[in-house]
């Protein structure tokens, strides 16, 4: 999992704390602090101030001079369970994100609301600056948690303070109202396979329509993602985006660009010189030039629909996301997916040919080589529960 903006913000705070002096003493009055959404509460020094990192999954409280603080990280299992599959992966993620070194196991606080608790003293490193810390890991049925104490030095009094703070931890897990369930049939798995690479890169489950079970939390997550990545905010913008993707998509601009390369004389040089020709004649980086060269080679072979799978894969992913976000009903999303699946099946002859078109389209869009995504595809094909195990020529069945 790549570091997110929230972790970068925390690491900046971490570095400031490690450069600061001593913090508060141990004889303190505690007050309750709440995670955004009120699913977690914990009591800390009443003189500390909450630092709203505006992420919805974590919060921190710090001394007024910023030289000491505690950060609580919550990873809801329904949203992050594929990236954080167990306590081991939770620890690995936290250690990488916070620069934790030399963890030394210590006594656990008694926390009624957490299971599988492990507590460590450790060194934290940020931009070459070292500081001290303590970290507690635990889980509930609802989420995984990391509680990180950051200070210039961890004394016996601070160890006792951290223990007292952790023992006030309470989870108020919401009741998750699941949406209409969708049975995982071969037809659904076929739908899933068309966008399985992206699903896997997101850490989601390729055996579930859309990669995640429908819930209010997932709905909020998908709405946020659709807004930030697609400018989709409601049913109208969802339909507008889909209309563009299916009628034009990146196929249209790809054809224009490939024709422009032809008019510019790329056909007069040997195939192995195409990337150099593009690099020498256009303002592009070397990798981008290679991507265009790959695209041009495919265009000469397949014509105007060379990257159709790229647009179709994204459309299939959007249909599932529209369902999970609440913009489409289950029936609308599945009926639309079925119609597009039939079109895809008639346009390609195998998963490999479909995915090759997808990879060329990705390179055109991302201006970077598709090596990582090709690797994900190969890994998925070898998995026992891979959606790519479903026959390309499957006779679709409408079971909803």
Legacy VTK file of the C-alpha trace (Angstrom):
# vtk DataFile Version 3.0
C-alpha trace
ASCII
DATASET POLYDATA
POINTS 400 float
0.000 0.000 0.000
1.419 3.376 -0.967
1.759 6.101 1.633
-1.267 8.382 1.578
-1.402 12.107 2.197
-2.570 11.485 5.745
0.566 9.491 6.561
2.761 12.195 5.086
1.047 14.746 7.334
1.614 12.534 10.356
5.257 12.017 9.433
5.757 15.787 9.327
4.290 15.976 12.831
6.471 13.063 13.878
9.625 14.837 12.752
8.626 18.012 14.614
8.020 16.050 17.801
11.333 14.222 17.609
13.152 17.547 17.311
11.304 19.071 20.268
12.020 18.915 23.963
10.228 17.232 26.858
6.467 16.935 26.952
3.874 16.860 29.682
4.289 15.015 32.946
2.413 11.948 34.144
0.062 13.569 36.663
-2.571 14.657 34.199
-6.323 14.813 33.972
-7.750 12.883 31.044
-10.562 13.902 28.738
-12.305 12.044 25.946
-11.344 12.475 22.304
-13.445 11.045 19.460
-12.604 9.865 15.956
-14.587 11.567 13.221
-17.791 9.554 12.930
-17.793 8.728 16.655
-16.761 5.099 16.169
-13.753 5.373 18.522
-13.123 7.243 21.754
-9.974 7.464 23.842
-9.000 9.675 26.775
-5.818 11.748 26.751
-4.301 14.697 28.600
-7.023 17.339 28.814
-4.485 20.027 27.873
-3.759 18.330 24.548
-5.431 19.585 21.392
-7.035 17.427 18.735
-5.354 17.588 15.337
-8.045 16.870 12.765
-6.228 15.216 9.863
-9.537 15.136 7.949
-9.185 11.542 6.828
-12.061 9.886 8.666
-9.899 6.927 9.727
-7.471 8.473 12.187
-6.961 11.342 14.581
-4.194 12.722 16.748
-3.901 14.774 19.901
-0.782 16.753 20.755
0.684 19.071 23.343
0.236 22.770 22.679
3.893 23.128 21.673
3.708 20.013 19.501
6.443 18.064 21.260
4.383 15.015 22.198
1.344 13.271 20.779
-0.701 10.159 20.196
-2.183 9.060 16.873
-5.010 6.519 16.630
-5.349 4.689 13.310
-8.506 2.773 12.432
-8.752 0.453 9.421
-12.311 -0.735 8.948
-12.145 -4.358 7.832
-14.913 -4.002 5.257
-12.850 -1.327 3.501
-9.233 -2.294 4.156
-9.419 -6.010 4.888
-7.729 -7.040 1.653
-4.774 -4.710 2.263
-4.654 -5.557 5.957
-5.541 -9.218 6.084
-4.272 -9.923 9.601
-2.297 -8.513 12.523
0.987 -9.224 10.764
0.102 -7.057 7.766
-1.172 -4.331 10.127
2.206 -4.235 11.828
4.081 -4.248 8.539
2.052 -1.338 7.193
2.464 0.687 10.390
6.185 0.013 10.694
6.781 1.075 7.092
4.575 4.155 7.297
5.976 5.498 10.568
9.601 4.479 10.156
9.457 2.171 13.169
12.698 0.423 14.081
13.853 -1.937 16.830
10.406 -2.780 18.255
10.702 -4.310 21.713
7.684 -6.090 23.131
6.366 -4.792 26.456
3.409 -5.409 28.777
-0.059 -4.950 27.311
-2.643 -2.624 28.839
-5.979 -4.194 29.754
-8.394 -3.106 27.025
-11.856 -4.631 27.050
-12.749 -3.585 23.500
-9.607 -4.900 21.739
-8.437 -8.408 20.949
-5.005 -9.747 19.974
-3.319 -6.768 21.625
0.439 -6.347 21.223
2.444 -3.433 22.657
5.960 -2.333 21.772
8.538 0.284 22.634
10.371 1.421 19.536
12.483 3.942 17.689
10.845 6.093 15.037
12.830 7.509 12.140
11.697 10.320 9.837
14.050 11.952 7.321
17.027 10.642 9.262
15.781 12.048 12.579
15.260 9.536 15.379
12.776 9.694 18.197
11.158 7.401 20.726
7.766 5.859 20.667
5.333 3.239 21.824
2.828 1.446 19.691
-0.153 -0.746 20.434
-1.853 -3.008 17.912
-5.250 -4.631 18.272
-8.402 -5.601 16.461
-12.146 -5.969 16.803
-14.696 -7.592 14.538
-15.146 -4.154 12.969
-11.593 -2.825 12.476
-7.845 -3.062 12.983
-6.175 -0.434 15.179
-2.752 1.075 15.746
-2.197 3.537 18.593
1.130 5.336 18.254
2.728 7.429 21.024
5.416 9.815 19.775
7.759 11.674 22.111
11.404 12.787 22.183
12.025 10.263 24.985
9.890 7.535 26.552
10.341 7.512 30.328
8.718 5.256 32.921
6.135 7.965 33.597
5.304 8.272 29.910
5.030 4.486 29.629
2.489 4.551 32.459
0.651 7.442 30.805
0.391 5.547 27.505
-0.906 2.483 29.340
-3.572 4.593 31.079
-4.585 6.203 27.791
-4.902 2.885 25.958
-7.047 1.395 28.717
-9.685 4.077 28.032
-10.039 2.958 24.388
-13.645 2.280 23.388
-15.122 1.273 20.060
-18.672 2.180 19.137
-18.943 0.172 15.937
-21.905 1.133 13.769
-24.448 -1.383 12.678
-23.607 -2.059 9.048
-26.661 -2.262 6.847
-25.716 -4.447 3.934
-27.155 -3.674 0.546
-28.895 -6.179 -1.640
-26.569 -9.153 -1.890
-25.387 -10.335 -5.295
-24.755 -14.030 -5.706
-21.315 -14.806 -7.122
-22.121 -16.817 -10.224
-19.880 -17.496 -13.209
-21.552 -14.588 -14.982
-20.689 -12.234 -12.120
-17.122 -13.563 -12.058
-16.883 -12.868 -15.793
-17.976 -9.289 -15.155
-15.411 -9.031 -12.364
-12.594 -10.339 -14.563
-12.943 -7.439 -16.995
-11.719 -5.050 -14.272
-9.965 -7.495 -11.948
-6.537 -5.873 -12.278
-7.818 -2.569 -10.914
-9.807 -4.377 -8.222
-6.696 -6.220 -7.098
-4.554 -3.061 -7.142
-7.098 -1.474 -4.825
-6.744 -4.422 -2.467
-10.333 -5.561 -2.970
-11.910 -8.968 -3.572
-12.176 -10.090 -7.192
-14.891 -12.615 -6.309
-17.359 -9.884 -5.215
-19.232 -7.687 -7.690
-17.445 -4.353 -7.421
-14.786 -5.799 -5.136
-16.511 -4.930 -1.853
-19.752 -5.858 -0.100
-22.397 -3.165 -0.303
-22.662 -1.095 2.888
-23.008 2.502 3.997
-19.243 2.777 4.529
-18.491 1.403 1.085
-21.101 3.723 -0.408
-19.365 6.745 1.112
-15.960 5.514 -0.044
-17.126 4.937 -3.625
-18.911 8.283 -3.790
-15.716 10.014 -2.704
-13.647 8.082 -5.226
-16.048 8.734 -8.096
-16.051 12.427 -7.283
-12.268 12.765 -7.069
-11.385 10.538 -10.038
-14.323 10.982 -12.393
-16.208 14.151 -11.328
-19.218 11.889 -10.820
-21.403 13.188 -8.010
-24.916 11.940 -8.829
-26.980 9.923 -11.280
-26.839 12.571 -13.983
-23.036 12.868 -13.983
-22.770 9.074 -13.736
-24.811 8.689 -16.924
-22.912 11.483 -18.660
-19.551 9.894 -17.898
-20.728 6.479 -19.047
-22.125 7.900 -22.280
-18.728 9.439 -23.062
-16.833 6.302 -22.134
-18.947 4.042 -24.344
-19.314 6.409 -27.303
-15.791 7.898 -27.381
-13.613 7.181 -24.376
-9.880 7.306 -24.880
-10.333 5.383 -28.140
-11.154 8.590 -29.996
-8.082 10.600 -28.966
-5.876 7.511 -29.390
-6.832 7.239 -33.054
-6.206 10.960 -33.590
-2.737 10.684 -32.016
-1.774 7.575 -33.975
-2.863 9.187 -37.234
-0.826 12.256 -36.343
2.259 10.084 -35.869
1.665 8.600 -39.328
1.349 12.030 -40.880
4.564 13.044 -39.133
6.516 10.325 -40.921
6.884 7.566 -38.325
6.137 5.014 -41.011
9.342 5.952 -42.810
11.556 4.577 -40.016
12.118 1.008 -38.859
9.867 -0.351 -36.119
12.713 -0.520 -33.614
13.248 3.233 -34.170
9.669 4.313 -33.479
10.262 5.224 -29.835
13.371 7.218 -30.749
11.469 8.987 -33.554
8.744 10.056 -31.123
11.259 11.086 -28.482
13.290 13.140 -30.970
10.330 14.876 -32.592
7.901 15.454 -29.747
8.163 16.858 -26.232
7.869 13.581 -24.354
9.940 11.564 -21.911
11.606 8.321 -23.021
9.096 6.049 -21.274
6.197 7.998 -22.723
7.746 7.709 -26.171
7.988 3.935 -25.742
4.324 3.803 -24.718
3.322 5.700 -27.856
5.499 3.422 -29.954
3.832 0.373 -28.424
0.462 1.930 -29.133
1.359 2.730 -32.731
2.493 -0.837 -33.342
-0.783 -2.165 -31.980
-2.755 0.430 -33.975
-1.206 -0.726 -37.237
-2.403 -4.240 -36.410
-5.820 -3.633 -34.850
-6.983 -0.234 -36.100
-9.429 2.143 -34.460
-10.508 -0.258 -31.677
-6.972 -0.996 -30.509
-7.595 0.192 -26.934
-11.316 -0.588 -26.756
-10.746 -2.953 -23.809
-9.307 -0.103 -21.771
-12.536 1.884 -22.110
-14.751 -1.181 -21.693
-12.901 -2.353 -18.584
-13.311 1.038 -16.970
-16.981 1.090 -17.910
-17.515 -2.312 -16.277
-15.753 -1.041 -13.167
-17.947 2.065 -13.147
-21.168 0.082 -13.413
-20.228 -1.821 -10.257
-19.131 1.394 -8.545
-22.381 3.100 -9.511
-24.212 0.296 -7.734
-22.036 0.445 -4.624
-22.275 4.245 -4.509
-26.065 4.161 -4.701
-26.321 5.902 -8.076
-27.638 2.761 -9.836
-29.864 0.041 -8.477
-28.579 -3.524 -8.420
-30.706 -4.425 -11.428
-29.611 -1.366 -13.415
-25.909 -2.018 -12.800
-26.120 -5.733 -13.564
-28.320 -5.314 -16.653
-25.910 -2.709 -18.050
-22.924 -4.925 -17.217
-24.572 -7.854 -19.009
-25.142 -5.821 -22.168
-21.573 -4.525 -22.211
-20.167 -7.980 -21.413
-21.884 -9.347 -24.508
-20.336 -6.561 -26.593
-16.890 -7.245 -25.127
-17.212 -10.974 -25.721
-18.057 -10.429 -29.367
-15.158 -7.993 -29.851
-12.322 -10.174 -28.483
-11.554 -13.876 -28.574
-9.877 -14.499 -25.205
-8.904 -12.987 -21.888
-5.369 -12.521 -23.185
-6.467 -10.536 -26.228
-8.833 -8.424 -24.130
-6.116 -7.702 -21.568
-3.513 -6.853 -24.224
-5.870 -4.181 -25.530
-6.366 -3.015 -21.944
-2.612 -2.739 -21.321
-2.013 -0.711 -24.484
-4.828 1.592 -23.426
-3.372 1.944 -19.953
0.021 2.917 -21.390
-1.622 5.509 -23.612
-3.597 6.987 -20.715
-0.963 6.770 -17.978
2.068 7.538 -20.192
3.937 4.782 -18.368
4.631 1.158 -19.153
2.140 -1.454 -18.026
4.648 -3.852 -16.429
3.066 -3.684 -12.964
-0.436 -4.343 -14.257
0.751 -7.142 -16.493
2.325 -8.732 -13.420
-0.937 -8.427 -11.501
-2.751 -10.123 -14.387
-0.314 -13.037 -14.438
-0.614 -13.431 -10.660
-4.405 -13.356 -10.828
-4.501 -15.973 -13.573
-2.622 -18.412 -11.345
-4.878 -17.905 -8.303
-7.258 -20.725 -7.432
-10.228 -18.348 -7.143
-9.271 -16.232 -10.160
-12.185 -14.786 -12.146
-10.043 -15.466 -15.231
-10.720 -19.161 -14.658
-14.179 -18.531 -16.100
-14.406 -19.489 -19.779
-14.160 -16.487 -22.081
-17.001 -17.937 -24.193
-19.275 -18.389 -21.188
-23.003 -18.377 -21.939
-24.177 -15.578 -19.665
-27.086 -16.191 -17.296
-29.236 -13.487 -15.760
-29.790 -14.655 -12.193
-30.854 -11.370 -10.602
LINES 1 401
400 0 1 2 3 4 5 6 7 8 9 10 11 12 13 14 15 16 17 18 19 20 21 22 23 24 25 26 27 28 29 30 31 32 33 34 35 36 37 38 39 40 41 42 43 44 45 46 47 48 49 50 51 52 53 54 55 56 57 58 59 60 61 62 63 64 65 66 67 68 69 70 71 72 73 74 75 76 77 78 79 80 81 82 83 84 85 86 87 88 89 90 91 92 93 94 95 96 97 98 99 100 101 102 103 104 105 106 107 108 109 110 111 112 113 114 115 116 117 118 119 120 121 122 123 124 125 126 127 128 129 130 131 132 133 134 135 136 137 138 139 140 141 142 143 144 145 146 147 148 149 150 151 152 153 154 155 156 157 158 159 160 161 162 163 164 165 166 167 168 169 170 171 172 173 174 175 176 177 178 179 180 181 182 183 184 185 186 187 188 189 190 191 192 193 194 195 196 197 198 199 200 201 202 203 204 205 206 207 208 209 210 211 212 213 214 215 216 217 218 219 220 221 222 223 224 225 226 227 228 229 230 231 232 233 234 235 236 237 238 239 240 241 242 243 244 245 246 247 248 249 250 251 252 253 254 255 256 257 258 259 260 261 262 263 264 265 266 267 268 269 270 271 272 273 274 275 276 277 278 279 280 281 282 283 284 285 286 287 288 289 290 291 292 293 294 295 296 297 298 299 300 301 302 303 304 305 306 307 308 309 310 311 312 313 314 315 316 317 318 319 320 321 322 323 324 325 326 327 328 329 330 331 332 333 334 335 336 337 338 339 340 341 342 343 344 345 346 347 348 349 350 351 352 353 354 355 356 357 358 359 360 361 362 363 364 365 366 367 368 369 370 371 372 373 374 375 376 377 378 379 380 381 382 383 384 385 386 387 388 389 390 391 392 393 394 395 396 397 398 399
